[in-house]
Structures are given as structure tokens and as C-alpha cells.
Amino acid sequence: MKCLLLYPYPVESDGVSLQGYYLSLGLQKLGVEVISCHYKDGIQKEYYLKHLKPDFVIGVGFWGNVPDILMEPQQYGLKVIPWFNADGWVANYREQFEKLELMFTTSAWVKSIYQRDGVDVSKIVPMHIGIDTELFKPNNNPEENLNLRRMLGIEDNEIMILTMGGDTTSKGAQEMMKALAEIDKEFSNWKYVCKSWPSDCAEKWREFEETLAEELGIRDKIIFLDDTFSSEFVGNMLNACDIYAAPSRIEGFGMIQVEAMACGKPVISINAGGPSETIIHEKTGFLAGVAEEVKLSEEWVYPYMGFNEQSKIKFTTPKTFGYRANVDDLTKYTLMLLKDKNLREEMGRAGREHAVANFDYNVIAKKMLNIIKEKLDLDEEESGLIKKEKEYYELED
């Protein structure tokens, strides 16, 4: 069986690229011949579309990638299966979605966004993203973790809370800071590390975060990092922390939250979006309630989204584009974890078991392949080279 896999390739450090990479590993272990290619136009992609003749194409991205991931391969008569996020909404391409035989979304919440925005979701199957639970696992190396914590400026007796993301405000860092300012009145033995990837967006939000930390009187307790890390070093950071916190404002899945669980860390997040499906409240972590939904009555659209020109779309009913976690909940749950080492360790063990059983990339790939075979009526004996040989001999007869 042969699959053409379209995603940001060669592999990059962003979540979408890793989503495709881990799927490729899992499918190959199941005996599928996987050919990876970047979804953007190029001679490599054109060659594969014209001559590879895969049994199916899987494309990883979001609804705005429909022209590259869906429409172009279909021009060559190929069966395409998107595995998409929603980026908060779905502005276009409903017609193309409804012609599909099968589509995956990264969570049930993402599926609900497609439904909210007018897509027939009867052929959509939610499928969480797989991670490498052998890369992300407890390292059981206290000295290594202690050395990294010291480099970050954390005292040996301090408890380390960590948030990582493209920018940390979108991961709920400002809500966490407000909670930590309250906690500091009662329990002050902590440091909060906010690590973002270098970008103009992250730099803009960092200014707000630093101002907020000053206003809250906890600037000396916050460690800001802007750096590019490999997956391996992300694992080092997760092992070094005591608590991973990401009550994200909008999250279609939440890969780092799952990686943190795989590393045996309790996770604080929000009871909305992808994290509400991956974190087990009061067992592998805590899910704060939603204090606010950010609703918009209009939004910009652009030509790259399939529109003729840049313009604003007005919504008949305002749409939710983000959430804010309840700060009181964050205060309560964080304080519980800060005060109770046994609770941290118990939740960490449960998180590791949960991640291995449900989110390892081998588990996800097997689920996906079984669904693809069933929905597309694919028989391994009738695919790939065997199928071509049969067609050849039928022509000879």
C-alpha cells in the first residue's frame, strides 16, 4: 500500500510538520510505503502527483491549505484525505469538503468548528495527533534536570512551572501570571518559565507579558526565553520542570501538553478545545473553567484563503475565536500542585500511562490506517504493485 503524505517537509520544529512526520513513521511501521513531500507547489510535488500513483494522499494542515492539499491532487484523480486543524474558524471551501469520502480533524472540538461554520461533518472523523513517547518520557536523571534548572536561574529549592509555545500569551501565560500573583501571597517558592519561539508575534506579546508581570509585582519570578529548540531539548525542558501549564486561549489539539504528560508531568490547562479531550481532570492534570469567550462579529479574509480580494466578512451570529481560563481555578489548581509533591508525582505517573496508551504515534497511525481501509474500501492485496500487475495482465489477456 502506497501513501503520498503532504505536510511541511523536510521536518521542521512546528506542530504541523511534526504531526506529519510522526504519522509517516507510524504508517511505515505498519508496512505502508510512505512518500513525504511538502504540500506547496514544486517540481517534486508535481512529479509525485503525476507518476507516483499512490493508493491515497494524506494532507496535513488547515482549511486554508485546501488548494494545495486537496484540489491539486484531485486534478490527478487521486483520493485525498485531509487531516486538518481549523485555525479557529472555516471561512471557505465547504463545497470541496463535502465531496470528500473521508477527512480527519485533530480533535472533536475542531470538527465542531467545521460544523459551526457550515460544513457537512458526516464524513469527518476526529483523530488526535501522535507523539513519540520514547523521545518524550521521564529521563530519571535528577542531576541533568538540576543543571538545566540552574542555567535557567531557578534555585534548587524552587518549584519550576513551564509554558512553551510559538508565543506564550496564546498558551495562557497572562492568565497564569494573574493566578501566580495571587499564589505568591501565600506560597512564594516558585519560578515561572515562559518560553516562546523567536518571531515578531512573540516579541509583540512579550511586551504585554513583561508589563503585566511588573504590574502584578512578580517580574522577578518570571523567566522569559526566546529560542529555537529541537524536539530532544523540548523533552529536556519538560523533564526539568515540575508543572506544565498551558491554559490555551485557543488550541485545536495541544501537542506540548500531551508531550508533558508523556514526560510524567502534571498539566494545567483549560476545559475547552483540544486539551479538554486529552487531559483527564483531577487525574493527569487540572482543567480550569472558561471565564470568557472572545467573540467576533467580523473577520478579515484574504486571497490565499480562496477569496477574490482582501475584505471583511460580517457574521450573522458572532463567532467564538478564543477563550480565557478562569483565574480563580488556575490559582486553586496551581497552588494544590505547588504544595503537594506527592500529587505532582501521582498525576505525572497517570499522565505518562495515559499518553503512552492513547497518543503514541504508533497507536494513532494504526487507528487512522484501519479507518482509511474501511472508509475507502482499500484492500492491501489490491493496492500498490500487486494492483498494477493485475491491471497489466488483464490488458495482456
C-alpha positions as a Python dict, from the first residue, in 0.01 Angstrom:
ca = {
    (1, 'M'): (0, 0, 0),
    (2, 'K'): (140, 338, -100),
    (3, 'C'): (68, 680, 54),
    (4, 'L'): (175, 1026, -56),
    (5, 'L'): (196, 1238, 260),
    (6, 'L'): (180, 1617, 216),
    (7, 'Y'): (297, 1836, 505),
    (8, 'P'): (576, 2087, 583),
    (9, 'Y'): (866, 1862, 479),
    (10, 'P'): (1164, 1831, 535),
    (11, 'V'): (1070, 1818, 900),
    (12, 'E'): (1053, 2146, 1089),
    (13, 'S'): (1005, 2210, 1461),
    (14, 'D'): (644, 2333, 1432),
    (15, 'G'): (347, 2120, 1531),
    (16, 'V'): (205, 2068, 1181),
    (17, 'S'): (536, 1938, 1049),
    (18, 'L'): (578, 1702, 1344),
    (19, 'Q'): (218, 1587, 1302),
    (20, 'G'): (300, 1468, 950),
    (21, 'Y'): (640, 1328, 1046),
    (22, 'Y'): (510, 1108, 1326),
    (23, 'L'): (229, 982, 1104),
    (24, 'S'): (485, 884, 840),
    (25, 'L'): (684, 687, 1099),
    (26, 'G'): (375, 507, 1223),
    (27, 'L'): (246, 416, 878),
    (28, 'Q'): (585, 286, 769),
    (29, 'K'): (598, 57, 1073),
    (30, 'L'): (262, -82, 958),
    (31, 'G'): (409, -170, 618),
    (32, 'V'): (280, 128, 421),
    (33, 'E'): (517, 277, 165),
    (34, 'V'): (513, 646, 260),
    (35, 'I'): (649, 919, 34),
    (36, 'S'): (671, 1254, 215),
    (37, 'C'): (655, 1582, 27),
    (38, 'H'): (596, 1949, 104),
    (39, 'Y'): (239, 2049, 24),
    (40, 'K'): (346, 2364, -164),
    (41, 'D'): (388, 2362, -543),
    (42, 'G'): (721, 2244, -678),
    (43, 'I'): (872, 2001, -925),
    (44, 'Q'): (900, 1732, -656),
    (45, 'K'): (529, 1752, -575),
    (46, 'E'): (434, 1765, -945),
    (47, 'Y'): (645, 1457, -1018),
    (48, 'Y'): (486, 1259, -736),
    (49, 'L'): (134, 1361, -837),
    (50, 'K'): (193, 1265, -1199),
    (51, 'H'): (393, 945, -1161),
    (52, 'L'): (377, 803, -808),
    (53, 'K'): (23, 661, -832),
    (54, 'P'): (-37, 630, -456),
    (55, 'D'): (-340, 444, -320),
    (56, 'F'): (-428, 758, -123),
    (57, 'V'): (-293, 1102, -31),
    (58, 'I'): (-297, 1239, 325),
    (59, 'G'): (-256, 1614, 363),
    (60, 'V'): (-174, 1781, 696),
    (61, 'G'): (-265, 2146, 751),
    (62, 'F'): (-575, 2362, 792),
    (63, 'W'): (-869, 2470, 576),
    (64, 'G'): (-666, 2745, 408),
    (65, 'N'): (-441, 2478, 254),
    (66, 'V'): (-727, 2323, 52),
    (67, 'P'): (-595, 2437, -292),
    (68, 'D'): (-252, 2280, -233),
    (69, 'I'): (-350, 1976, -29),
    (70, 'L'): (-690, 1883, -170),
    (71, 'M'): (-774, 2039, -504),
    (72, 'E'): (-439, 1993, -679),
    (73, 'P'): (-402, 1617, -608),
    (74, 'Q'): (-767, 1565, -707),
    (75, 'Q'): (-685, 1703, -1052),
    (76, 'Y'): (-474, 1389, -1098),
    (77, 'G'): (-760, 1161, -994),
    (78, 'L'): (-611, 1083, -653),
    (79, 'K'): (-803, 1003, -334),
    (80, 'V'): (-718, 1274, -83),
    (81, 'I'): (-771, 1260, 294),
    (82, 'P'): (-713, 1590, 477),
    (83, 'W'): (-607, 1582, 842),
    (84, 'F'): (-686, 1938, 934),
    (85, 'N'): (-699, 2188, 1214),
    (86, 'A'): (-940, 2482, 1185),
    (87, 'D'): (-736, 2786, 1293),
    (88, 'G'): (-1041, 2899, 1491),
    (89, 'W'): (-1285, 2903, 1203),
    (90, 'V'): (-1355, 2778, 849),
    (91, 'A'): (-1413, 3060, 603),
    (92, 'N'): (-1418, 2880, 268),
    (93, 'Y'): (-1409, 2557, 64),
    (94, 'R'): (-1728, 2400, 205),
    (95, 'E'): (-1809, 2257, -138),
    (96, 'Q'): (-1472, 2082, -160),
    (97, 'F'): (-1507, 1936, 190),
    (98, 'E'): (-1849, 1792, 120),
    (99, 'K'): (-1721, 1597, -182),
    (100, 'L'): (-1470, 1407, 30),
    (101, 'E'): (-1502, 1040, 115),
    (102, 'L'): (-1312, 1088, 442),
    (103, 'M'): (-1150, 1364, 644),
    (104, 'F'): (-975, 1374, 981),
    (105, 'T'): (-967, 1663, 1228),
    (106, 'T'): (-718, 1693, 1513),
    (107, 'S'): (-994, 1684, 1777),
    (108, 'A'): (-1370, 1663, 1819),
    (109, 'W'): (-1359, 2033, 1902),
    (110, 'V'): (-1209, 2109, 1560),
    (111, 'K'): (-1484, 1900, 1400),
    (112, 'S'): (-1740, 2112, 1586),
    (113, 'I'): (-1583, 2427, 1435),
    (114, 'Y'): (-1631, 2288, 1083),
    (115, 'Q'): (-1991, 2207, 1172),
    (116, 'R'): (-2049, 2551, 1324),
    (117, 'D'): (-1919, 2713, 1006),
    (118, 'G'): (-2149, 2524, 772),
    (119, 'V'): (-1954, 2214, 666),
    (120, 'D'): (-2132, 1878, 644),
    (121, 'V'): (-1929, 1682, 901),
    (122, 'S'): (-2080, 1338, 836),
    (123, 'K'): (-1753, 1216, 681),
    (124, 'I'): (-1523, 1379, 937),
    (125, 'V'): (-1351, 1157, 1195),
    (126, 'P'): (-1169, 1326, 1488),
    (127, 'M'): (-813, 1192, 1522),
    (128, 'H'): (-568, 1323, 1780),
    (129, 'I'): (-205, 1382, 1686),
    (130, 'G'): (53, 1115, 1767),
    (131, 'I'): (373, 1187, 1960),
    (132, 'D'): (693, 993, 2022),
    (133, 'T'): (655, 855, 2375),
    (134, 'E'): (1006, 712, 2360),
    (135, 'L'): (1152, 1056, 2295),
    (136, 'F'): (917, 1224, 2542),
    (137, 'K'): (948, 1022, 2860),
    (138, 'P'): (1076, 1069, 3217),
    (139, 'N'): (1455, 1081, 3200),
    (140, 'N'): (1501, 977, 3564),
    (141, 'N'): (1814, 1192, 3578),
    (142, 'P'): (1784, 1441, 3868),
    (143, 'E'): (2136, 1578, 3817),
    (144, 'E'): (2075, 1656, 3449),
    (145, 'N'): (1747, 1828, 3534),
    (146, 'L'): (1908, 2022, 3818),
    (147, 'N'): (2184, 2151, 3590),
    (148, 'L'): (1933, 2279, 3337),
    (149, 'R'): (1720, 2443, 3607),
    (150, 'R'): (2027, 2621, 3743),
    (151, 'M'): (2112, 2750, 3395),
    (152, 'L'): (1762, 2895, 3377),
    (153, 'G'): (1812, 3076, 3708),
    (154, 'I'): (1599, 2852, 3927),
    (155, 'E'): (1714, 2784, 4283),
    (156, 'D'): (1743, 2420, 4391),
    (157, 'N'): (1454, 2455, 4636),
    (158, 'E'): (1219, 2634, 4394),
    (159, 'I'): (935, 2470, 4203),
    (160, 'M'): (950, 2526, 3829),
    (161, 'I'): (635, 2597, 3627),
    (162, 'L'): (676, 2595, 3249),
    (163, 'T'): (479, 2724, 2949),
    (164, 'M'): (606, 2685, 2590),
    (165, 'G'): (462, 2792, 2257),
    (166, 'G'): (508, 2996, 1943),
    (167, 'D'): (411, 3275, 2180),
    (168, 'T'): (317, 3211, 2541),
    (169, 'T'): (22, 3450, 2566),
    (170, 'S'): (-177, 3229, 2328),
    (171, 'K'): (-93, 2941, 2565),
    (172, 'G'): (-249, 3127, 2856),
    (173, 'A'): (61, 3280, 3014),
    (174, 'Q'): (-111, 3605, 3108),
    (175, 'E'): (-388, 3417, 3289),
    (176, 'M'): (-122, 3207, 3466),
    (177, 'M'): (63, 3523, 3577),
    (178, 'K'): (-254, 3663, 3732),
    (179, 'A'): (-303, 3335, 3918),
    (180, 'L'): (60, 3326, 4033),
    (181, 'A'): (37, 3681, 4167),
    (182, 'E'): (-240, 3561, 4399),
    (183, 'I'): (-50, 3243, 4487),
    (184, 'D'): (263, 3443, 4573),
    (185, 'K'): (81, 3598, 4869),
    (186, 'E'): (56, 3252, 5025),
    (187, 'F'): (329, 3042, 4860),
    (188, 'S'): (634, 3212, 4711),
    (189, 'N'): (874, 2925, 4645),
    (190, 'W'): (828, 2908, 4266),
    (191, 'K'): (960, 3036, 3933),
    (192, 'Y'): (764, 3059, 3609),
    (193, 'V'): (944, 2997, 3276),
    (194, 'C'): (776, 3135, 2964),
    (195, 'K'): (949, 3003, 2653),
    (196, 'S'): (849, 3122, 2304),
    (197, 'W'): (991, 3072, 1955),
    (198, 'P'): (1153, 3386, 1808),
    (199, 'S'): (901, 3578, 1594),
    (200, 'D'): (751, 3924, 1555),
    (201, 'C'): (427, 3795, 1708),
    (202, 'A'): (604, 3651, 2013),
    (203, 'E'): (803, 3972, 2056),
    (204, 'K'): (485, 4182, 2049),
    (205, 'W'): (313, 3966, 2312),
    (206, 'R'): (628, 3956, 2525),
    (207, 'E'): (600, 4333, 2577),
    (208, 'F'): (249, 4287, 2718),
    (209, 'E'): (366, 3995, 2936),
    (210, 'E'): (658, 4188, 3085),
    (211, 'T'): (436, 4489, 3157),
    (212, 'L'): (178, 4266, 3322),
    (213, 'A'): (443, 4092, 3535),
    (214, 'E'): (569, 4432, 3654),
    (215, 'E'): (217, 4549, 3738),
    (216, 'L'): (148, 4227, 3930),
    (217, 'G'): (473, 4262, 4126),
    (218, 'I'): (614, 3925, 4015),
    (219, 'R'): (858, 4027, 3741),
    (220, 'D'): (1150, 3881, 3938),
    (221, 'K'): (972, 3542, 3947),
    (222, 'I'): (922, 3516, 3568),
    (223, 'I'): (1195, 3387, 3335),
    (224, 'F'): (1139, 3476, 2970),
    (225, 'L'): (1311, 3274, 2697),
    (226, 'D'): (1305, 3327, 2322),
    (227, 'D'): (1490, 3046, 2148),
    (228, 'T'): (1457, 2767, 1895),
    (229, 'F'): (1471, 2420, 2049),
    (230, 'S'): (1495, 2075, 1894),
    (231, 'S'): (1235, 1816, 1993),
    (232, 'E'): (1501, 1649, 2205),
    (233, 'F'): (1565, 1969, 2402),
    (234, 'V'): (1193, 2031, 2443),
    (235, 'G'): (1196, 1694, 2620),
    (236, 'N'): (1483, 1816, 2840),
    (237, 'M'): (1284, 2126, 2936),
    (238, 'L'): (974, 1922, 3017),
    (239, 'N'): (1176, 1686, 3235),
    (240, 'A'): (1333, 1978, 3418),
    (241, 'C'): (1000, 2137, 3515),
    (242, 'D'): (769, 2033, 3800),
    (243, 'I'): (440, 2156, 3648),
    (244, 'Y'): (349, 2223, 3287),
    (245, 'A'): (91, 2499, 3244),
    (246, 'A'): (-90, 2591, 2923),
    (247, 'P'): (-449, 2712, 2970),
    (248, 'S'): (-452, 2798, 2599),
    (249, 'R'): (-672, 3069, 2459),
    (250, 'I'): (-738, 2853, 2153),
    (251, 'E'): (-599, 2506, 2090),
    (252, 'G'): (-707, 2250, 1832),
    (253, 'F'): (-506, 1974, 1998),
    (254, 'G'): (-223, 2080, 2229),
    (255, 'M'): (83, 1876, 2139),
    (256, 'I'): (315, 2006, 2412),
    (257, 'Q'): (55, 1937, 2680),
    (258, 'V'): (49, 1574, 2568),
    (259, 'E'): (429, 1560, 2547),
    (260, 'A'): (444, 1695, 2903),
    (261, 'M'): (215, 1415, 3021),
    (262, 'A'): (438, 1166, 2840),
    (263, 'C'): (731, 1307, 3038),
    (264, 'G'): (543, 1239, 3360),
    (265, 'K'): (442, 1595, 3444),
    (266, 'P'): (105, 1718, 3574),
    (267, 'V'): (-58, 1958, 3328),
    (268, 'I'): (-273, 2262, 3399),
    (269, 'S'): (-490, 2366, 3105),
    (270, 'I'): (-841, 2480, 3013),
    (271, 'N'): (-1166, 2292, 2975),
    (272, 'A'): (-1207, 2395, 2611),
    (273, 'G'): (-1071, 2291, 2273),
    (274, 'G'): (-827, 2006, 2230),
    (275, 'P'): (-693, 1999, 2590),
    (276, 'S'): (-1040, 1910, 2721),
    (277, 'E'): (-1011, 1586, 2522),
    (278, 'T'): (-653, 1491, 2612),
    (279, 'I'): (-613, 1584, 2980),
    (280, 'I'): (-812, 1390, 3238),
    (281, 'H'): (-927, 1639, 3501),
    (282, 'E'): (-802, 1558, 3851),
    (283, 'K'): (-613, 1253, 3723),
    (284, 'T'): (-344, 1364, 3475),
    (285, 'G'): (-382, 1734, 3549),
    (286, 'F'): (-638, 2007, 3600),
    (287, 'L'): (-872, 2180, 3356),
    (288, 'A'): (-968, 2533, 3455),
    (289, 'G'): (-1313, 2652, 3363),
    (290, 'V'): (-1377, 2908, 3090),
    (291, 'A'): (-1420, 3258, 3228),
    (292, 'E'): (-1471, 3434, 2895),
    (293, 'E'): (-1532, 3359, 2529),
    (294, 'V'): (-1389, 3609, 2282),
    (295, 'K'): (-1648, 3655, 2009),
    (296, 'L'): (-1603, 3844, 1683),
    (297, 'S'): (-1877, 3982, 1458),
    (298, 'E'): (-1644, 4017, 1159),
    (299, 'E'): (-1309, 3892, 1036),
    (300, 'W'): (-1064, 3958, 755),
    (301, 'V'): (-1031, 3720, 461),
    (302, 'Y'): (-751, 3715, 203),
    (303, 'P'): (-681, 3582, -148),
    (304, 'Y'): (-472, 3295, -7),
    (305, 'M'): (-793, 3175, 159),
    (306, 'G'): (-959, 3144, -181),
    (307, 'F'): (-1128, 3485, -187),
    (308, 'N'): (-1101, 3730, -476),
    (309, 'E'): (-963, 4011, -263),
    (310, 'Q'): (-883, 4114, 90),
    (311, 'S'): (-1204, 4210, 269),
    (312, 'K'): (-1402, 4171, 588),
    (313, 'I'): (-1671, 3909, 635),
    (314, 'K'): (-1954, 4002, 872),
    (315, 'F'): (-2110, 3721, 1074),
    (316, 'T'): (-2485, 3698, 1130),
    (317, 'T'): (-2408, 3548, 1470),
    (318, 'P'): (-2076, 3639, 1642),
    (319, 'K'): (-1828, 3351, 1643),
    (320, 'T'): (-1604, 3237, 1928),
    (321, 'F'): (-1241, 3288, 1834),
    (322, 'G'): (-1082, 3229, 2171),
    (323, 'Y'): (-1123, 3157, 2541),
    (324, 'R'): (-984, 3289, 2867),
    (325, 'A'): (-931, 3048, 3156),
    (326, 'N'): (-1083, 3117, 3496),
    (327, 'V'): (-803, 3271, 3704),
    (328, 'D'): (-956, 3156, 4032),
    (329, 'D'): (-946, 2796, 3905),
    (330, 'L'): (-587, 2836, 3790),
    (331, 'T'): (-495, 2976, 4132),
    (332, 'K'): (-662, 2687, 4315),
    (333, 'Y'): (-519, 2408, 4099),
    (334, 'T'): (-167, 2551, 4073),
    (335, 'L'): (-149, 2603, 4448),
    (336, 'M'): (-258, 2242, 4508),
    (337, 'L'): (27, 2116, 4289),
    (338, 'L'): (283, 2356, 4432),
    (339, 'K'): (210, 2243, 4786),
    (340, 'D'): (184, 1869, 4725),
    (341, 'K'): (482, 1684, 4576),
    (342, 'N'): (300, 1350, 4605),
    (343, 'L'): (10, 1486, 4400),
    (344, 'R'): (252, 1606, 4132),
    (345, 'E'): (416, 1265, 4113),
    (346, 'E'): (86, 1075, 4115),
    (347, 'M'): (-58, 1286, 3834),
    (348, 'G'): (269, 1258, 3645),
    (349, 'R'): (258, 878, 3654),
    (350, 'A'): (-106, 876, 3542),
    (351, 'G'): (-25, 1121, 3262),
    (352, 'R'): (258, 904, 3134),
    (353, 'E'): (33, 596, 3123),
    (354, 'H'): (-244, 795, 2951),
    (355, 'A'): (-10, 938, 2687),
    (356, 'V'): (151, 603, 2601),
    (357, 'A'): (-185, 424, 2573),
    (358, 'N'): (-365, 689, 2369),
    (359, 'F'): (-127, 929, 2194),
    (360, 'D'): (180, 735, 2086),
    (361, 'Y'): (222, 781, 1711),
    (362, 'N'): (204, 405, 1654),
    (363, 'V'): (-139, 396, 1818),
    (364, 'I'): (-265, 689, 1610),
    (365, 'A'): (-126, 557, 1281),
    (366, 'K'): (-292, 219, 1334),
    (367, 'K'): (-629, 382, 1408),
    (368, 'M'): (-602, 602, 1102),
    (369, 'L'): (-498, 323, 867),
    (370, 'N'): (-784, 98, 982),
    (371, 'I'): (-1035, 378, 922),
    (372, 'I'): (-885, 460, 581),
    (373, 'K'): (-906, 98, 469),
    (374, 'E'): (-1266, 73, 583),
    (375, 'K'): (-1395, 407, 454),
    (376, 'L'): (-1214, 396, 119),
    (377, 'D'): (-1268, 23, 76),
    (378, 'L'): (-899, -42, 26),
    (379, 'D'): (-772, -399, 13),
    (380, 'E'): (-397, -430, 66),
    (381, 'E'): (-383, -710, -188),
    (382, 'E'): (-548, -485, -443),
    (383, 'S'): (-313, -192, -392),
    (384, 'G'): (33, -81, -495),
    (385, 'L'): (246, -304, -714),
    (386, 'I'): (10, -602, -696),
    (387, 'K'): (-274, -389, -831),
    (388, 'K'): (-54, -264, -1116),
    (389, 'E'): (49, -620, -1203),
    (390, 'K'): (-314, -731, -1219),
    (391, 'E'): (-401, -442, -1449),
    (392, 'Y'): (-104, -532, -1672),
    (393, 'Y'): (-205, -897, -1711),
    (394, 'E'): (-570, -803, -1773),
    (395, 'L'): (-453, -583, -2061),
    (396, 'E'): (-235, -867, -2195),
    (397, 'D'): (-535, -1101, -2195),
}
